[in-house]
């Protein structure tokens, strides 16, 4: 066989080998891409699932006598739980200053006439000073005085570490009947509960 023909055949073989190597590399890249995509999809699904699971409300039924307390308010007064003996009270523990959804929740509770009609007093409790929380109340037009807790009451009602910030309450409610008994509590990591639904939760247990 002439040398030029052998050279042509050799070059063709080299091209076939090169194409085979490139094809193998491309196949490997595609396989790795599919694996990476599959892992990413699995991770996203897991994160979404965890987010939905962690955002589920946690509720409980009757749990004995409500701890007594007396707290200062943003209005410069003091409020005691004993002041409301003989009527139902709904405590609203929340993250307070800087939590817009927390303050908006209270603003919309104020707009729900069903609480007053049912004789239910809603007492919002935060671990802030008046100077810290008042700008939020002004921003959302909240007129209900906020009770200012140093953490003692929030701890007594087991509301600490229930939200996004360690050492603070999350977004929870405690229903107390006219005799001072805890009838229901609900914690909402989603940072929201429709006031009409909240009213139903309360009235259905009184």
Buried (B, 14 or more C-beta within 10 A) or exposed (E): EEEEEEEEEEEEEEEEEEEEEEEEEEEEEEEEEEEEEEEEEEEEEEEEEEEEEEEEEEEEEEBEEBBEBEBBBBEEEEBEBEEBEEEBBBBBBBBBBEBEEBBBBBBBBBEBEBBEEBEBBBBBBBBBBBEBBBEBBEEBEBEBBBBBBEEEBBBBBBBBEBBEBEEBBBBBBBBBBEEBEBBBBBBBBEBBBEBEEBBEBBBEEE
